[in-house]
Amino acid sequence: MRRLPVNTSPAFNQVTVCESAIPKHAVRAEIGGHPIPARMKKRVDDIAVFGDVGCRVTDWEVQDCNTVASWPLARVSQSIANEKPDVILFLGDFFYRESACPTGQEAACGSSPPPITGAPFTDSAYGWMADSILPLAPIFPVAPLVIVRGNHEACDRGGNGFFLFFDPFLDSSQTCSPVPDGNAFVAPTPALTRTWATDLKVRPGRTLRLAMVDAAYGNDSQVTPWSVEQRVGYIEARNLTTPQKKVESWLLVHRPIFGHLTTQYAPSGDPLWVPWVSIDQQVASYGLLDNYNAVLSSHMHLMQAVQIPGQPGQMILGNGATELDPSTGYDNPQYGPLANAVGNPIEPGLIPYPAATMSYTAVEFGYAMVRPGRRFSEWNWEHYTPDGAAFARCAQLGKNLACQNAAPYQ
C-alpha cells in the first residue's frame, strides 16, 4: 500500500493506491486484474512524447473542460494508445484545476472538483481523477511511462497527487505532505527531487540514455537563488550521462532551456524585454549540456523546436491539452539566450549563447512520435494533432535539429 500524504484530509481519503517494485526480469504484471507493462522492451522503436495536459481552471482563466475541441486530452491519449508506442515520455504539468469554478463559468467547468478549502495545496483525488487519471486511462496499459515533474506539481499546487500517483520512486508519497505551523498546516519547504536516468535499447549496440532533472521551482524571466539549487541537478545529470561508445543521451527537464515566448507577452515600454525562457534553467545548466543530443521540455503551451549553434537541439511539447499560448509572434529572436534585446549579457560572467539558426513553432494541440533512423544519433520526429493527423516533421542527427510543416499544411 502506498501511504496517503499526511495532513491532507479529506483531499485524498477516497482512494487506495498500491505500489510494488516489479522484479527486474518480470514478463507480466497486473493490478486488480488489469495488465500493466512489466518491463521496458528489449528494442525501442516507437517513443511517444507529450506534456501539459490538464484543464485550466483558475480565478482568472477558465478552459472549457466539457468540450473535446477545447480540452482534447482524452482524444490525445487514445491516439497515443493507438500508436502502440514502446515507451511514453511525459514532460510535466498534469494538474491545472487550481480553483473552484468561477461564477458564470459553469458551462465550461461546473463539474470540476474544487480544491479543499483552506488547504496549502490545490489538488485532490477527485481533481486528479478528472484532470489526468481518467482521460489518460488509454495509455496506462500500453507502455511504461517516463515522467518529469512540472511546476504544476510543486508542493503548494498539485504535488501531493503527483507523489501519490506518478512519482517513480517507492515510498515517496509524503514528499509534499503539509507540515504544522501553529494552529494550521503549510506546504513544506520547496525541494527538488533527485536526478535519475534510464536506458532504452534502440538497436544492437545502440542505447538511448534519458536523464530527468526536476525543474518544479524557479523563475522563467529572471535569475533567482533557485538557479544555484537547480545546478546541482544538472551536475548530477551530467555525471549520469558520461559519454560512452554507442550511447547517446537526451535531457528531460520541464522548463525549456532554449525556448522563446511570443512577442505578444512583451510588456509595453520595456525595449530590453527578453523572450527566452527559462532564464533560471539557462544559468543553472550553463556549461553542463555537452553530453546531450537533445533537450526535451514542455511548460510552454505549444510545439516548438530550437537549434542554438553548438548546443543540443531543444524540443518543446507543452501542447498536450492545456489551453494553448497565442498563435502568432514567434519570430526567431535576433539574439540568443542569456542576452537582452541589444545583445548584452543578462547574467554577469556568462557569455550569451549565439542566436538560433533554426526555430519552428506550431500552436496546435497534440503529441509527438519519435523513431530512430538508420544512423547512430539519427531520429525522426512526427508531430500529430489529437486525431492523429501529422502537422510537422523534424529530423534530428546528433545535436542538430530541423523541422518543417507536414500535411495538411503543405
Phi and psi in degrees as a GROMACS rama.xvg file:
@    title "Ramachandran Plot"
@    xaxis  label "Phi"
@    yaxis  label "Psi"
@TYPE xy
-88.0156  125.764  ARG-2
-66.7357  134.692  ARG-3
-67.2743  144.957  LEU-4
-63.157  130.365  PRO-5
-73.054  159.263  VAL-6
62.0615  27.6883  ASN-7
-116.724  0.503399  THR-8
-58.896  137.45  SER-9
-99.894  22.044  PRO-10
-60.3799  -34.9416  ALA-11
-122.344  13.6691  PHE-12
-64.27  -20.7681  ASN-13
-85.6828  -1.51594  GLN-14
-121.849  153.066  VAL-15
-119.998  127.011  THR-16
-119.528  131.824  VAL-17
-102.793  151.875  CYS-18
-143.564  146.314  GLU-19
-159.523  142.379  SER-20
-82.8396  113.948  ALA-21
-74.3498  128.887  ILE-22
-54.7688  145.93  PRO-23
-55.5213  -38.8153  LYS-24
-104.263  23.0879  HIS-25
-64.7205  146.729  ALA-26
-113.118  -13.4117  VAL-27
-150.369  143.263  ARG-28
-148.31  150.099  ALA-29
-152.875  156.824  GLU-30
-127.324  116.939  ILE-31
58.0967  33.3184  GLY-32
86.6949  -3.14974  GLY-33
-99.4567  120.968  HIS-34
-68.5658  143.279  PRO-35
-131.96  158.759  ILE-36
-60.5039  129.631  PRO-37
-91.2121  -22.6317  ALA-38
-164.918  167.27  ARG-39
-74.0124  143.851  MET-40
-65.8178  154.327  LYS-41
-67.5251  -22.7423  LYS-42
-139.789  123.545  ARG-43
-101.438  115.858  VAL-44
-112.523  -23.5584  ASP-45
-133.238  120.622  ASP-46
-120.187  124.546  ILE-47
-95.3498  141.406  ALA-48
-137.436  132.597  VAL-49
-162.477  173.355  PHE-50
-171.284  168.971  GLY-51
54.9255  84.0107  ASP-52
-119.358  -19.3747  VAL-53
-70.612  165.909  GLY-54
-94.0884  119.159  CYS-55
-71.9435  120.673  ARG-56
-133.562  105.696  VAL-57
-134.714  175.724  THR-58
-66.0881  -26.0927  ASP-59
-108.769  -11.7724  TRP-60
-153.133  133.207  GLU-61
-130.617  127.608  VAL-62
-92.9562  148.15  GLN-63
-76.8602  99.0139  ASP-64
-77.2824  -10.7206  CYS-65
-102.004  5.49363  ASN-66
-123.108  123.67  THR-67
-60.6525  -35.8518  VAL-68
-64.2079  -32.2786  ALA-69
-89.1895  -31.8287  SER-70
-135.783  88.146  TRP-71
-94.2112  28.8595  PRO-72
-60.8532  -42.8429  LEU-73
-60.1012  -38.2132  ALA-74
-70.7897  -40.8526  ARG-75
-60.1208  -45.6839  VAL-76
-60.7962  -43.9653  SER-77
-66.8124  -37.6215  GLN-78
-65.9267  -40.3834  SER-79
-63.3823  -44.3546  ILE-80
-59.7978  -38.5113  ALA-81
-64.832  -25.9955  ASN-82
-73.1757  -18.2091  GLU-83
52.5836  55.2502  LYS-84
-66.5033  158.797  PRO-85
-82.4022  -25.1975  ASP-86
-155.619  150.788  VAL-87
-122.606  125.939  ILE-88
-102.598  122.784  LEU-89
-111.371  125.851  PHE-90
-100.269  15.2399  LEU-91
108.759  158.796  GLY-92
73.9042  79.6265  ASP-93
-83.5167  -45.7525  PHE-94
-105.534  123.958  PHE-95
-129.73  -1.78061  TYR-96
-87.7577  81.6529  ARG-97
-102.602  4.82995  GLU-98
-153.126  167.93  SER-99
-67.9907  153.621  ALA-100
-61.0923  122.353  CYS-101
-63.5487  149.454  PRO-102
-58.1367  132.625  THR-103
94.2115  -9.60034  GLY-104
-109.183  17.7948  GLN-105
-59.592  -31.448  GLU-106
-64.9362  -26.4832  ALA-107
-93.514  -35.1478  ALA-108
-144.097  22.4928  CYS-109
-60.0385  -28.6485  GLY-110
-94.2235  4.56008  SER-111
-71.1745  128.084  SER-112
-62.6539  126.054  PRO-113
-81.2938  159.809  PRO-114
-64.2706  161.634  PRO-115
-72.7247  128.655  ILE-116
-60.4955  128.503  THR-117
82.9658  -1.18013  GLY-118
-78.588  148.165  ALA-119
-84.8639  32.0032  PRO-120
-155.858  167.384  PHE-121
-114.796  -2.80953  THR-122
-101.458  167.293  ASP-123
-155.69  166.569  SER-124
-59.9188  -45.0113  ALA-125
-64.0917  -38.5865  TYR-126
-61.6637  -43.859  GLY-127
-66.0873  -37.4871  TRP-128
-60.2248  -46.1988  MET-129
-71.3975  -39.4364  ALA-130
-84.704  -27.1598  ASP-131
-138.722  -55.9382  SER-132
-65.5554  -44.7056  ILE-133
-69.8406  -49.5219  LEU-134
-67.8964  -23.023  PRO-135
-88.0953  -2.31698  LEU-136
-52.1419  -36.4925  ALA-137
-60.7138  -27.0924  PRO-138
-85.8486  -21.0559  ILE-139
-61.2439  -39.6106  PHE-140
-80.6177  -6.89092  PRO-141
-83.9904  -47.2454  VAL-142
-157.876  157.783  ALA-143
-61.5194  148.226  PRO-144
-107.399  135.819  LEU-145
-109.245  116.752  VAL-146
-118.387  134.852  ILE-147
-107.796  137.801  VAL-148
-76.3819  135.359  ARG-149
-105.459  174.66  GLY-150
-67.9241  -22.5577  ASN-151
-73.704  -8.27978  HIS-152
-102.495  18.5658  GLU-153
-64.1824  158.165  ALA-154
-63.9389  -27.8554  CYS-155
-89.7874  8.72031  ASP-156
-125.425  -102.247  ARG-157
-106.161  23.9566  GLY-158
-67.5315  -36.752  GLY-159
-62.8911  -44.5408  ASN-160
-67.9073  -36.3343  GLY-161
-61.0108  -48.729  PHE-162
-74.5877  -18.632  PHE-163
-80.5061  -41.9783  LEU-164
-101.988  -33.6782  PHE-165
-126.009  -15.8615  PHE-166
-62.1231  136.538  ASP-167
-78.5336  -5.67048  PRO-168
-98.2375  145.247  PHE-169
-67.1432  144.804  LEU-170
56.2799  39.9592  ASP-171
-109.501  9.65522  SER-172
-68.8519  -13.6401  SER-173
-91.3281  3.52144  GLN-174
-54.9001  -39.0088  THR-175
-109.272  13.2695  CYS-176
-58.5618  130.608  SER-177
-58.6246  151.31  PRO-178
-117.366  150.801  VAL-179
-62.6937  142.651  PRO-180
-146.403  88.0676  ASP-181
68.6  -123.037  GLY-182
-94.3908  10.0551  ASN-183
-132.53  -177.777  ALA-184
-123.035  146.97  PHE-185
-129.494  160.752  VAL-186
-64.1329  144.488  ALA-187
-65.8429  164.128  PRO-188
-54.656  127.883  THR-189
-54.6743  139.159  PRO-190
-147.653  146.395  ALA-191
-94.3161  137.692  LEU-192
-79.5558  164.236  THR-193
-69.6335  148.594  ARG-194
-73.3317  144.47  THR-195
-145.448  167.673  TRP-196
-144.112  155.647  ALA-197
-145.53  153.361  THR-198
-108.518  139.836  ASP-199
-115.475  126.28  LEU-200
-82.1746  117.17  LYS-201
-97.2165  -48.4125  VAL-202
-144.825  163.937  ARG-203
-55.0937  120.227  PRO-204
80.2688  9.42126  GLY-205
-132.037  122.516  ARG-206
-127.124  138.183  THR-207
-106.225  119.868  LEU-208
-101.732  128.106  ARG-209
-106.844  127.871  LEU-210
-114.972  126.736  ALA-211
-105.884  124.175  MET-212
-117.506  129.819  VAL-213
-77.2875  121.912  ASP-214
-126.637  40.6278  ALA-215
-66.8462  -24.1783  ALA-216
-119.113  166.05  TYR-217
129.908  -164.162  GLY-218
-142.581  138.232  ASN-219
-81.4412  -29.7429  ASP-220
-110.672  -0.0792372  SER-221
-155.371  163.516  GLN-222
-85.2616  129.838  VAL-223
-127.412  171.325  THR-224
-58.0338  -18.7125  PRO-225
-62.3363  -25.9226  TRP-226
-61.8705  -29.3345  SER-227
-70.1082  -46.8823  VAL-228
-66.5592  -38.079  GLU-229
-63.3634  -33.8664  GLN-230
-60.5428  -30.7263  ARG-231
-58.4634  -42.3109  VAL-232
-63.9117  -38.7732  GLY-233
-69.3749  -34.6007  TYR-234
-66.2919  -43.8212  ILE-235
-60.7427  -41.4765  GLU-236
-64.832  -39.2999  ALA-237
-62.037  -41.3347  ARG-238
-66.6488  -29.3453  ASN-239
-81.1994  -10.5384  LEU-240
-122.845  33.2399  THR-241
-53.8052  128.313  THR-242
-54.3892  132.922  PRO-243
-134.543  154.082  GLN-244
-61.8359  131.428  LYS-245
65.1266  19.8006  LYS-246
-120.666  122.457  VAL-247
-111.951  154.232  GLU-248
-129.47  141.804  SER-249
-118.416  143.476  TRP-250
-100.965  127.854  LEU-251
-110.947  117.414  LEU-252
-147.206  133.443  VAL-253
-60.7818  -50.0111  HIS-254
-80.5628  129.739  ARG-255
-64.5448  150.715  PRO-256
-93.0203  -33.8096  ILE-257
-128.501  49.3172  PHE-258
-106.253  152.364  GLY-259
-129.802  139.467  HIS-260
-79.1695  165.873  LEU-261
-68.7657  146.934  THR-262
-68.0647  -11.5228  THR-263
-64.8113  -19.63  GLN-264
-87.6094  -3.40844  TYR-265
-66.3233  128.066  ALA-266
-70.9385  141.395  PRO-267
-67.2419  141.781  SER-268
80.7767  12.8545  GLY-269
-121.82  90.0572  ASP-270
-69.5164  -13.4375  PRO-271
-102.179  13.7309  LEU-272
-55.7791  137.368  TRP-273
-108.151  119.183  VAL-274
-80.1348  -14.478  PRO-275
-71.0332  136.069  TRP-276
-131.682  159.313  VAL-277
-99.0908  128.452  SER-278
-63.6051  -37.7021  ILE-279
-55.1757  -42.6953  ASP-280
-69.4623  -36.9894  GLN-281
-62.2118  -41.4132  GLN-282
-71.5841  -45.0916  VAL-283
-63.6865  -34.4534  ALA-284
-95.6589  0.0816127  SER-285
-57.2467  125.886  TYR-286
79.2135  6.02922  GLY-287
-120.337  19.3748  LEU-288
-108.958  3.697  LEU-289
-63.287  -26.2746  ASP-290
-75.109  -11.4307  ASN-291
-105.383  147.094  TYR-292
-93.7399  -21.6915  ASN-293
-152.544  150.71  ALA-294
-117.101  125.785  VAL-295
-111.895  127.822  LEU-296
-144.089  173.865  SER-297
-132.518  -116.702  SER-298
75.2398  -53.5814  HIS-299
-81.9094  137.916  MET-300
-91.8051  73.1158  HIS-301
-171.819  178.975  LEU-302
-108.956  127.437  MET-303
-145.05  139.728  GLN-304
-125.576  134.232  ALA-305
-135.233  136.819  VAL-306
-119.23  111.657  GLN-307
-96.0216  129.107  ILE-308
-52.1284  130.254  PRO-309
79.951  -2.00003  GLY-310
-113.835  159.936  GLN-311
-63.1311  143.094  PRO-312
-60.8589  138.792  GLY-313
-101.563  123.719  GLN-314
-114.418  125.974  MET-315
-114.641  124.002  ILE-316
-131.644  77.0365  LEU-317
-109.036  29.5262  GLY-318
-107.712  24.4623  ASN-319
-63.0517  -38.7033  GLY-320
-178.48  -19.1928  ALA-321
-62.6357  149.472  THR-322
-47.4707  129.842  GLU-323
-75.2483  157.644  LEU-324
-72.3934  169.994  ASP-325
-54.8342  152.88  PRO-326
-86.0683  -12.0521  SER-327
-132.288  170.68  THR-328
98.5192  25.0359  GLY-329
-110.17  33.1294  TYR-330
-57.8289  142.964  ASP-331
-59.9996  120.464  ASN-332
-58.4226  147.012  PRO-333
-78.0451  -5.36565  GLN-334
-133.471  160.056  TYR-335
-93.6547  177.493  GLY-336
-57.4383  149.636  PRO-337
70.4959  15.3864  LEU-338
-124.021  150.891  ALA-339
-89.9038  -171.826  ASN-340
-66.3403  -14.3581  ALA-341
-108.833  10.7383  VAL-342
88.8124  2.15018  GLY-343
-81.8049  148.021  ASN-344
-60.7401  142.275  PRO-345
-101.456  -6.54913  ILE-346
-130.776  115.587  GLU-347
-54.5959  134.408  PRO-348
89.1073  -7.97576  GLY-349
-112.449  121.218  LEU-350
-73.3109  128.333  ILE-351
-61.0757  151.965  PRO-352
-70.6522  154.195  TYR-353
-69.0022  164.337  PRO-354
-63.3494  151.776  ALA-355
-67.2959  139.906  ALA-356
-90.2061  -14.2218  THR-357
-149.229  131.586  MET-358
-143.552  122.44  SER-359
-128.673  129.243  TYR-360
-130.706  135.024  THR-361
-133.462  120.618  ALA-362
-94.5401  88.6976  VAL-363
-152.056  130.548  GLU-364
-60.71  147.875  PHE-365
157.248  -155.559  GLY-366
-154.991  173.977  TYR-367
-126.306  148.687  ALA-368
-116.557  131.504  MET-369
-119.381  131.981  VAL-370
-133.461  139.908  ARG-371
-70.1126  143.429  PRO-372
-87.088  -174.578  GLY-373
-73.9876  -31.5014  ARG-374
-90.9156  155.42  ARG-375
-58.1579  134.792  PHE-376
68.4276  15.0771  SER-377
-98.3475  131.575  GLU-378
-140.125  147.015  TRP-379
-116.548  122.893  ASN-380
-103.906  128.71  TRP-381
-117.627  126.688  GLU-382
-106.96  129.213  HIS-383
-122.649  150.696  TYR-384
-73.7259  170.772  THR-385
-56.0101  -26.9178  PRO-386
-89.0306  2.85428  ASP-387
87.9703  17.1969  GLY-388
-92.3247  130.666  ALA-389
-69.522  134.683  ALA-390
-122.589  -12.5973  PHE-391
-156.968  153.579  ALA-392
-133.317  140.416  ARG-393
-131.002  142.276  CYS-394
-112.299  131.067  ALA-395
-122.717  127.131  GLN-396
-136.591  115.723  LEU-397
61.7701  -129.883  GLY-398
-87.3936  -3.4191  LYS-399
-94.6807  133.261  ASN-400
-130.676  134.865  LEU-401
-143.042  139.689  ALA-402
-131.986  155.727  CYS-403
-150.025  164.714  GLN-404
-67.9845  154.631  ASN-405
-126.987  170.215  ALA-406
-54.7718  142.956  ALA-407
-94.0498  13.8242  PRO-408
-91.1346  -10.7247  TYR-409
